[in-house]
């Protein structure tokens, strides 16, 4: 118990401490409620095997397509100007370090796009590639090096990591001041608490809100449904919408009647990672839809043999939603633009 007390004291001084499973059970032995980590079951969505027919609505809604690619390009143009200004004023540019483990094709593509975006905006980028079978210690050594490098202002670990690695332990090693992905527990905690300001907000949720605001969508007092509750998108998305005074509901794989819950929403953010999960019948006429999903589906008519679709059945949503983001060309470009913004902000803080 003395060890637990010491760790609790360390937590009070803003130090990140990980309790062991045994310690968690010891702390909660008085209560009947189980440790929270024991409740974290896999999110196994079951898509329709036979999708329902689209629902016909009285009077077709004109749907505005929110062009994330154009908005992201406008933001990146302004980032270029800020980077050049920083270079001229203080003689340095923002620096981003990316850690890539393994050779997963999707992760390699995402990292390649991030590195390219850095090059196009004048941001320095460094890539550390490690083999699939690397140890946690090897990754932590790389992270410590980047944490101490004053020319690096942002550090991110490309997810997902191989299963043998402790993702939480590794992400916690990223310096809070360089956590441009916004995954550090203190950044996430400050996002959740009123009156607190996180150093960084997770890139995809931040980009989604930027799209909504630039599209003229009012958030305060609106009913918002976030489909999915991942630490990367769903959870921070819900927290961020609450900070904007939306009334937020979360739909996940264990939700009863998700279609009914979603149909009550003025704003729907779909982030389940299941192609065409959200049908036209799930949407209230006039709802605003932000589709975070990016799912490859086989299509022999495409040069690559597949095409990208979102979590929302786009064809059915047209004529029902008042506005929607396309896939691709919606949220994806904004995620990278927000990463660049976070890296620029981190560099600005060090030059103050």
C-alpha positions as CSV (number, residue, x, y, z in Angstrom):
1,X,0.0,0.0,0.0
2,X,2.9,2.3,0.6
3,X,4.0,1.9,-3.0
4,X,0.5,2.8,-4.2
5,X,0.4,5.9,-1.9
6,X,3.8,7.0,-3.4
7,X,2.5,6.6,-6.9
8,X,-0.7,8.5,-6.0
9,X,1.5,11.3,-4.7
10,X,3.6,11.3,-7.9
11,X,0.4,11.7,-9.9
12,X,-0.6,14.7,-7.8
13,X,2.7,16.3,-9.1
14,X,1.7,15.8,-12.8
15,X,4.0,12.8,-13.3
16,X,2.7,10.0,-15.5
17,X,2.7,6.8,-13.6
18,X,1.3,3.4,-14.7
19,X,-0.2,1.2,-12.1
20,X,0.2,-2.6,-12.5
21,X,-2.9,-4.8,-12.8
22,X,-2.2,-6.1,-9.3
23,X,-2.1,-2.5,-7.9
24,X,-5.3,-1.6,-9.7
25,X,-7.1,-4.6,-8.1
26,X,-5.7,-3.7,-4.7
27,X,-6.9,-0.1,-5.0
28,X,-10.4,-1.2,-6.0
29,X,-10.8,-4.2,-3.6
30,X,-13.3,-2.4,-1.5
31,X,-15.7,-1.8,-4.4
32,X,-17.6,-4.3,-6.5
33,X,-17.0,-2.3,-9.7
34,X,-14.2,-3.8,-11.8
35,X,-11.1,-2.0,-13.1
36,X,-11.9,0.1,-16.1
37,X,-9.4,-1.6,-18.3
38,X,-11.2,-4.9,-17.9
39,X,-14.2,-3.3,-19.6
40,X,-12.3,-2.4,-22.7
41,X,-13.8,-5.1,-25.1
42,X,-13.0,-5.1,-28.8
43,X,-15.2,-2.9,-31.0
44,X,-16.5,-5.5,-33.5
45,X,-19.0,-3.8,-35.7
46,X,-21.3,-6.1,-37.7
47,X,-22.1,-4.4,-41.0
48,X,-25.3,-5.1,-42.8
49,X,-25.2,-8.4,-44.8
50,X,-28.2,-7.2,-46.8
51,X,-28.3,-3.4,-46.7
52,X,-31.9,-2.0,-46.4
53,X,-33.4,-0.1,-49.3
54,X,-32.9,3.7,-49.1
55,X,-35.7,5.5,-47.4
56,X,-37.7,8.0,-49.5
57,X,-38.1,11.4,-47.9
58,X,-40.7,14.0,-48.8
59,X,-38.9,16.7,-50.8
60,X,-35.2,16.1,-51.6
61,X,-32.7,18.0,-49.5
62,X,-30.0,20.0,-51.3
63,X,-26.7,18.6,-50.0
64,X,-23.6,20.8,-49.9
65,X,-20.4,18.9,-50.3
66,X,-17.8,20.2,-47.9
67,X,-14.5,20.4,-49.8
68,X,-11.9,19.4,-47.2
69,X,-9.2,19.3,-49.8
70,X,-9.7,23.0,-50.8
71,X,-10.0,24.1,-47.1
72,X,-6.8,22.2,-46.2
73,X,-5.0,23.8,-49.1
74,X,-6.0,27.3,-47.9
75,X,-4.6,26.4,-44.4
76,X,-1.4,25.0,-45.8
77,X,-0.8,28.2,-47.8
78,X,-1.0,30.2,-44.6
79,X,1.4,27.7,-42.9
80,X,3.9,28.3,-45.6
81,X,3.8,32.0,-45.0
82,X,4.2,31.5,-41.2
83,X,7.1,29.1,-41.7
84,X,9.0,31.5,-43.9
85,X,8.3,34.3,-41.4
86,X,9.8,32.2,-38.6
87,X,12.8,31.4,-40.7
88,X,13.5,35.0,-41.4
89,X,12.8,36.2,-37.9
90,X,14.5,33.6,-35.7
91,X,16.5,31.6,-38.2
92,X,14.8,28.3,-37.7
93,X,11.9,26.3,-39.1
94,X,9.5,23.8,-37.4
95,X,10.7,20.2,-37.2
96,X,8.6,17.0,-37.2
97,X,9.9,13.6,-36.3
98,X,7.9,10.5,-37.3
99,X,8.4,7.0,-35.9
100,X,7.3,4.2,-38.2
101,X,7.3,0.6,-37.0
102,X,7.0,-2.3,-39.5
103,X,5.9,-2.3,-43.1
104,X,2.2,-2.0,-43.0
105,X,1.2,-0.5,-46.3
106,X,-1.5,1.8,-45.0
107,X,0.9,3.2,-42.4
108,X,3.6,3.7,-45.0
109,X,1.2,5.6,-47.2
110,X,0.1,7.9,-44.3
111,X,3.7,8.6,-43.3
112,X,4.7,9.3,-46.9
113,X,1.9,11.8,-47.2
114,X,2.9,13.5,-43.9
115,X,6.5,13.8,-45.0
116,X,5.5,15.2,-48.4
117,X,3.2,17.8,-46.7
118,X,6.2,18.9,-44.5
119,X,8.4,19.3,-47.6
120,X,5.7,21.4,-49.4
121,X,5.3,23.7,-46.4
122,X,8.9,24.2,-45.5
123,X,8.8,22.1,-42.3
124,X,11.8,20.0,-41.5
125,X,10.9,16.3,-41.3
126,X,12.8,13.3,-39.9
127,X,11.7,9.7,-40.3
128,X,12.8,6.8,-38.0
129,X,11.9,3.4,-39.4
130,X,12.1,0.3,-37.2
131,X,11.5,-3.3,-38.0
132,X,8.3,-5.1,-37.2
133,X,10.0,-7.2,-34.4
134,X,11.7,-4.3,-32.7
135,X,11.4,-4.0,-28.9
136,X,9.7,-1.3,-26.8
137,X,13.2,-0.3,-25.6
138,X,14.4,0.4,-29.1
139,X,11.4,2.7,-29.8
140,X,11.8,4.5,-26.5
141,X,15.5,5.1,-27.2
142,X,14.5,6.8,-30.5
143,X,11.8,8.8,-28.8
144,X,14.2,10.0,-26.1
145,X,16.5,11.2,-28.8
146,X,13.8,13.2,-30.5
147,X,12.5,14.6,-27.2
148,X,16.0,16.0,-26.5
149,X,16.6,17.3,-30.0
150,X,15.9,21.1,-30.0
151,X,15.4,21.2,-33.8
152,X,12.5,18.8,-33.5
153,X,9.3,20.4,-32.2
154,X,6.8,17.7,-32.9
155,X,7.1,13.9,-32.4
156,X,4.5,11.3,-33.5
157,X,4.4,7.5,-33.5
158,X,2.4,6.1,-36.5
159,X,-0.4,3.9,-35.3
160,X,-1.3,1.1,-35.1
161,X,1.8,-0.6,-33.6
162,X,2.5,-4.3,-33.8
163,X,0.6,-6.3,-31.1
164,X,3.6,-7.2,-29.1
165,X,4.2,-3.6,-28.2
166,X,2.6,-1.6,-25.3
167,X,1.1,1.3,-27.2
168,X,0.2,3.3,-24.1
169,X,3.7,3.0,-22.7
170,X,5.3,4.1,-25.9
171,X,2.9,7.1,-26.5
172,X,3.5,8.2,-22.9
173,X,7.2,8.6,-23.7
174,X,6.5,11.4,-26.2
175,X,7.3,14.7,-24.6
176,X,4.1,16.6,-23.7
177,X,5.5,19.7,-25.4
178,X,6.1,17.7,-28.6
179,X,2.9,15.6,-28.6
180,X,1.5,17.0,-31.9
181,X,-0.8,14.1,-32.3
182,X,-2.5,15.1,-29.0
183,X,-2.5,11.6,-27.6
184,X,-0.7,12.3,-24.3
185,X,-2.9,11.6,-21.3
186,X,-2.4,15.2,-20.1
187,X,-3.4,16.7,-23.4
188,X,-6.5,14.4,-23.5
189,X,-7.3,15.2,-19.9
190,X,-7.1,18.9,-20.4
191,X,-9.3,18.6,-23.5
192,X,-11.9,16.9,-21.2
193,X,-11.8,19.5,-18.4
194,X,-13.6,22.8,-18.7
195,X,-11.3,25.7,-18.1
196,X,-8.3,23.8,-19.3
197,X,-6.4,24.3,-22.6
198,X,-4.5,21.3,-24.0
199,X,-1.2,22.0,-25.7
200,X,-2.5,20.0,-28.7
201,X,-5.8,18.6,-29.8
202,X,-5.8,15.4,-31.8
203,X,-5.5,16.2,-35.5
204,X,-8.5,14.5,-37.0
205,X,-11.1,15.8,-34.5
206,X,-9.5,19.3,-34.7
207,X,-9.8,19.1,-38.5
208,X,-13.5,18.0,-38.3
209,X,-14.4,21.0,-36.1
210,X,-12.5,23.3,-38.4
211,X,-14.5,22.0,-41.3
212,X,-17.8,22.5,-39.4
213,X,-17.0,26.0,-38.4
214,X,-15.8,27.0,-41.9
215,X,-19.0,25.5,-43.4
216,X,-21.0,27.8,-41.1
217,X,-22.4,25.0,-39.0
218,X,-23.5,26.1,-35.5
219,X,-22.3,23.8,-32.8
220,X,-23.6,25.2,-29.5
221,X,-26.8,23.5,-28.4
222,X,-26.9,21.1,-31.3
223,X,-27.4,17.4,-30.9
224,X,-24.3,15.6,-32.1
225,X,-23.7,11.9,-32.5
226,X,-20.2,10.5,-32.8
227,X,-20.1,7.0,-34.1
228,X,-17.0,5.2,-32.8
229,X,-15.0,5.8,-29.6
230,X,-11.4,5.2,-30.4
231,X,-8.7,7.1,-28.6
232,X,-7.5,8.5,-31.9
233,X,-10.8,10.0,-33.2
234,X,-14.1,9.0,-31.4
235,X,-13.2,9.9,-27.9
236,X,-11.4,13.3,-28.5
237,X,-14.1,14.1,-31.1
238,X,-16.8,13.7,-28.4
239,X,-14.8,15.8,-25.9
240,X,-14.1,18.5,-28.4
241,X,-17.7,18.9,-29.4
242,X,-18.7,19.2,-25.8
243,X,-16.2,22.0,-25.4
244,X,-18.1,23.7,-28.2
245,X,-21.3,23.2,-26.2
246,X,-22.9,20.6,-28.4
247,X,-25.0,17.9,-26.7
248,X,-23.0,14.8,-27.6
249,X,-24.0,11.1,-27.8
250,X,-21.6,8.3,-28.6
251,X,-22.6,5.3,-30.6
252,X,-20.4,2.2,-30.5
253,X,-20.5,-1.5,-31.3
254,X,-22.5,-2.3,-28.1
255,X,-25.1,0.5,-28.6
256,X,-28.7,-0.6,-28.8
257,X,-30.6,0.7,-31.8
258,X,-27.7,2.9,-33.2
259,X,-29.9,3.9,-36.2
260,X,-32.5,5.5,-33.9
261,X,-29.9,7.4,-31.8
262,X,-28.1,8.7,-34.9
263,X,-31.4,9.8,-36.5
264,X,-31.9,12.3,-33.7
265,X,-28.6,14.1,-34.5
266,X,-28.2,17.5,-36.1
267,X,-24.5,16.7,-36.6
268,X,-23.1,13.2,-37.3
269,X,-19.4,12.3,-37.1
270,X,-18.9,8.8,-38.4
271,X,-15.6,7.2,-37.2
272,X,-16.2,3.5,-36.9
273,X,-14.0,2.3,-39.7
274,X,-16.8,0.2,-41.3
275,X,-17.6,0.9,-44.9
276,X,-21.2,2.1,-45.6
277,X,-22.2,1.5,-42.0
278,X,-24.4,4.6,-41.9
279,X,-27.3,4.4,-44.3
280,X,-29.6,7.1,-45.5
281,X,-32.2,5.8,-43.1
282,X,-29.9,6.7,-40.2
283,X,-29.9,10.4,-41.0
284,X,-32.4,13.1,-40.0
285,X,-33.2,15.2,-43.0
286,X,-31.0,18.3,-42.9
287,X,-28.3,16.7,-40.7
288,X,-24.6,17.7,-41.3
289,X,-22.4,14.6,-41.8
290,X,-18.7,14.4,-41.3
291,X,-17.3,11.1,-42.6
292,X,-14.0,10.2,-41.0
293,X,-13.9,6.6,-42.4
294,X,-11.5,5.7,-45.1
295,X,-12.1,2.1,-46.1
296,X,-10.7,0.3,-49.2
297,X,-13.2,-1.9,-51.0
298,X,-12.5,-4.1,-54.0
299,X,-13.4,-2.5,-57.4
300,X,-12.0,-4.1,-60.5
301,X,-12.9,-0.9,-62.5
302,X,-10.3,1.1,-60.6
303,X,-6.6,1.1,-61.6
304,X,-5.5,0.0,-58.1
305,X,-8.2,-2.7,-57.9
306,X,-10.0,-0.9,-55.1
307,X,-11.7,2.4,-54.2
308,X,-12.0,4.3,-51.0
309,X,-15.3,4.6,-49.3
310,X,-16.4,6.1,-46.0
311,X,-18.4,4.9,-43.0
312,X,-21.4,6.7,-44.6
313,X,-23.2,5.5,-47.7
314,X,-22.5,8.6,-49.7
315,X,-25.1,8.0,-52.4
316,X,-27.9,7.6,-49.9
317,X,-26.8,10.5,-47.8
318,X,-27.0,12.9,-50.8
319,X,-30.5,14.4,-50.8
320,X,-30.9,13.7,-47.0
321,X,-28.0,15.5,-45.4
322,X,-27.7,19.3,-45.7
323,X,-23.9,19.0,-45.9
324,X,-21.4,16.1,-46.1
325,X,-17.7,15.5,-46.5
326,X,-16.7,13.2,-49.3
327,X,-14.3,10.3,-49.1
328,X,-11.6,10.8,-50.3
329,X,-11.2,14.6,-50.2
330,X,-12.9,15.4,-47.0
331,X,-11.4,14.8,-43.5
332,X,-8.2,13.2,-44.7
333,X,-6.5,16.4,-46.1
334,X,-7.6,18.3,-42.9
335,X,-5.9,15.7,-40.6
336,X,-2.6,16.4,-42.2
337,X,-3.2,20.2,-42.3
338,X,-3.9,20.1,-38.5
339,X,-0.7,18.1,-37.9
340,X,1.2,20.8,-39.7
341,X,-0.6,23.5,-37.6
342,X,0.2,21.7,-34.4
343,X,3.9,21.4,-35.4
344,X,4.0,25.1,-36.2
345,X,2.4,26.0,-32.9
346,X,5.0,23.8,-31.0
347,X,7.8,25.6,-32.8
348,X,6.3,29.0,-32.0
349,X,6.1,28.1,-28.3
350,X,9.9,27.4,-28.1
351,X,10.7,30.8,-29.8
352,X,8.6,32.9,-27.4
